[in-house]
Amino acid sequence: MASRFGVHPTIINHWTRALLDGASGVFERGGRKTPAIDEGQVRDLHAKIGELAVANSFSERKLILWGGT
C-alpha cells in the first residue's frame, strides 16, 4: 500500500492504529461530540481579525489617495 499510494509505511501504520482506536466511536449513539471551545483562542482570533480589518481599511484609504481604484 505504501508504494501504491506514495506514502511511508510508518504513516500507514499510524493511520491503521488511529482507525482501529477510533472506529468504534463512529457508531456510538449520540452522534458527534461537540468540540471543546478554547475561549482564550477565540478572543485572540477576534483580536487578530480586528487588527487585519484596520490594516485593510488603512490600505484601502492609501490606495485611493494614490489614485488607485
C-alpha beads as a LAMMPS data file, in Angstrom:
LAMMPS data file: protein, C-alpha beads

69 atoms
68 bonds

1 atom types
1 bond types

-500.0 500.0 xlo xhi
-500.0 500.0 ylo yhi
-500.0 500.0 zlo zhi

Masses

1 110.0

Atoms # bond

1 1 1 0.000 0.000 0.000
2 1 1 2.810 2.393 0.828
3 1 1 4.360 2.217 -2.631
4 1 1 0.969 2.218 -4.324
5 1 1 -0.086 5.471 -2.651
6 1 1 3.361 7.019 -2.318
7 1 1 3.491 7.287 1.466
8 1 1 5.870 5.921 4.061
9 1 1 4.872 2.570 5.645
10 1 1 5.028 4.157 9.100
11 1 1 2.284 6.593 8.104
12 1 1 0.022 3.730 7.040
13 1 1 0.733 2.041 10.366
14 1 1 -0.279 5.240 12.238
15 1 1 -3.441 5.593 10.159
16 1 1 -4.377 1.954 10.782
17 1 1 -3.839 2.341 14.520
18 1 1 -5.887 5.564 14.593
19 1 1 -8.704 3.873 12.685
20 1 1 -8.778 0.870 14.982
21 1 1 -8.656 3.049 18.104
22 1 1 -11.377 5.449 16.993
23 1 1 -13.645 3.487 14.653
24 1 1 -15.990 2.311 17.407
25 1 1 -16.761 5.924 18.309
26 1 1 -18.235 6.498 14.858
27 1 1 -21.043 4.044 15.541
28 1 1 -21.862 5.082 19.114
29 1 1 -25.205 6.678 19.861
30 1 1 -25.337 10.395 20.382
31 1 1 -23.742 11.454 17.128
32 1 1 -20.732 13.678 17.004
33 1 1 -19.009 15.060 20.019
34 1 1 -19.189 18.803 20.400
35 1 1 -15.725 20.304 20.064
36 1 1 -14.237 21.991 23.096
37 1 1 -14.023 25.744 22.657
38 1 1 -10.921 27.471 23.917
39 1 1 -12.218 30.905 24.916
40 1 1 -8.713 32.369 25.040
41 1 1 -8.005 31.289 21.497
42 1 1 -11.346 32.700 20.316
43 1 1 -10.518 36.023 21.981
44 1 1 -7.071 36.072 20.330
45 1 1 -8.556 35.284 16.923
46 1 1 -11.164 38.036 17.276
47 1 1 -8.389 40.478 18.165
48 1 1 -6.404 39.386 15.105
49 1 1 -9.471 39.839 12.884
50 1 1 -9.827 43.370 14.244
51 1 1 -6.172 44.144 13.543
52 1 1 -6.454 42.850 9.994
53 1 1 -9.656 44.814 9.376
54 1 1 -7.968 48.031 10.498
55 1 1 -4.906 47.313 8.333
56 1 1 -7.134 46.552 5.357
57 1 1 -9.099 49.758 5.819
58 1 1 -5.873 51.767 6.097
59 1 1 -4.518 50.175 2.913
60 1 1 -7.725 50.923 1.027
61 1 1 -7.581 54.604 2.042
62 1 1 -3.915 54.871 1.000
63 1 1 -4.660 53.222 -2.334
64 1 1 -7.427 55.758 -3.036
65 1 1 -5.095 58.647 -2.142
66 1 1 -2.521 57.336 -4.613
67 1 1 -5.088 57.276 -7.388
68 1 1 -5.951 53.598 -7.287
69 1 1 -9.420 52.164 -7.515

Bonds

1 1 1 2
2 1 2 3
3 1 3 4
4 1 4 5
5 1 5 6
6 1 6 7
7 1 7 8
8 1 8 9
9 1 9 10
10 1 10 11
11 1 11 12
12 1 12 13
13 1 13 14
14 1 14 15
15 1 15 16
16 1 16 17
17 1 17 18
18 1 18 19
19 1 19 20
20 1 20 21
21 1 21 22
22 1 22 23
23 1 23 24
24 1 24 25
25 1 25 26
26 1 26 27
27 1 27 28
28 1 28 29
29 1 29 30
30 1 30 31
31 1 31 32
32 1 32 33
33 1 33 34
34 1 34 35
35 1 35 36
36 1 36 37
37 1 37 38
38 1 38 39
39 1 39 40
40 1 40 41
41 1 41 42
42 1 42 43
43 1 43 44
44 1 44 45
45 1 45 46
46 1 46 47
47 1 47 48
48 1 48 49
49 1 49 50
50 1 50 51
51 1 51 52
52 1 52 53
53 1 53 54
54 1 54 55
55 1 55 56
56 1 56 57
57 1 57 58
58 1 58 59
59 1 59 60
60 1 60 61
61 1 61 62
62 1 62 63
63 1 63 64
64 1 64 65
65 1 65 66
66 1 66 67
67 1 67 68
68 1 68 69
